[in-house]
Amino acid sequence: MTLAQWLKGIGSNAYAPIVTGPGVGIHDTPHIAYTRTYLWDLSDYYVSSVQAGVIWLLPRTGQTSK
């Protein structure tokens, strides 16, 4: 699954992703309670950190693709 597919699948955009350069931040709220685990298995992004209620993703460029 790609990030775009995950974003499309969660339903309404209650919280827009935070885009900073190549990174993307996803607000870790109850809205994504049942789908947040899929963020750790995306084919185009990987979870780089989780800070202050935001799951930070970076592109897999240079990383081994799944």
NORTA-V870395 format. One record per residue. N is the residue number from 1. RES is the residue in one letter. PHI is phi in radians with two decimals (NA if undefined). PSI is psi in degrees with one decimal (NA if undefined). Layout:
{{N | RES | PHI | PSI} {N | RES | PHI | PSI}}
This chain:
{{1 | M | NA | 139.9} {2 | T | -1.65 | 167.6} {3 | L | -1.07 | -42.2} {4 | A | -1.04 | -40.7} {5 | Q | -1.16 | -41.2} {6 | W | -1.10 | -46.0} {7 | L | -1.07 | -39.6} {8 | K | -1.19 | -33.5} {9 | G | -1.38 | -17.2} {10 | I | -1.42 | -3.6} {11 | G | 1.65 | -135.8} {12 | S | -1.15 | 152.4} {13 | N | -1.56 | 69.2} {14 | A | -1.06 | -38.3} {15 | Y | -2.30 | 115.5} {16 | A | -1.19 | 145.2} {17 | P | -1.07 | 150.3} {18 | I | -1.62 | 119.3} {19 | V | -1.91 | 119.8} {20 | T | -2.32 | 100.7} {21 | G | 1.07 | -129.3} {22 | P | -1.40 | -14.3} {23 | G | -1.47 | 154.6} {24 | V | -2.33 | 131.3} {25 | G | -1.89 | 133.1} {26 | I | -1.99 | 122.9} {27 | H | -1.13 | 123.8} {28 | D | -1.53 | 89.3} {29 | T | -2.11 | 168.5} {30 | P | -1.01 | -21.5} {31 | H | -1.03 | -30.4} {32 | I | -1.91 | 18.8} {33 | A | -0.90 | -38.4} {34 | Y | -1.69 | -3.2} {35 | T | -2.13 | -6.0} {36 | R | -1.10 | -30.7} {37 | T | -1.10 | -26.4} {38 | Y | -1.17 | -19.9} {39 | L | -1.09 | -27.2} {40 | W | -1.38 | -4.0} {41 | D | -2.22 | 24.1} {42 | L | -1.23 | 148.2} {43 | S | -1.45 | -22.7} {44 | D | -1.94 | -10.8} {45 | Y | -2.39 | 156.0} {46 | Y | -2.24 | 153.4} {47 | V | -1.34 | 119.5} {48 | S | -1.65 | -32.4} {49 | S | -2.93 | 167.6} {50 | V | -2.29 | 116.9} {51 | Q | -2.45 | 134.5} {52 | A | 0.87 | 43.2} {53 | G | 1.36 | 16.8} {54 | V | -2.23 | 132.0} {55 | I | -1.65 | 116.6} {56 | W | -1.69 | 130.3} {57 | L | -2.05 | 145.8} {58 | L | -2.21 | 151.9} {59 | P | -1.12 | 150.1} {60 | R | -1.38 | 10.4} {61 | T | -0.92 | 124.0} {62 | G | 1.48 | -8.4} {63 | Q | -1.68 | 159.9} {64 | T | -1.25 | 123.0} {65 | S | -1.27 | 152.2} {66 | K | -1.57 | NA}}
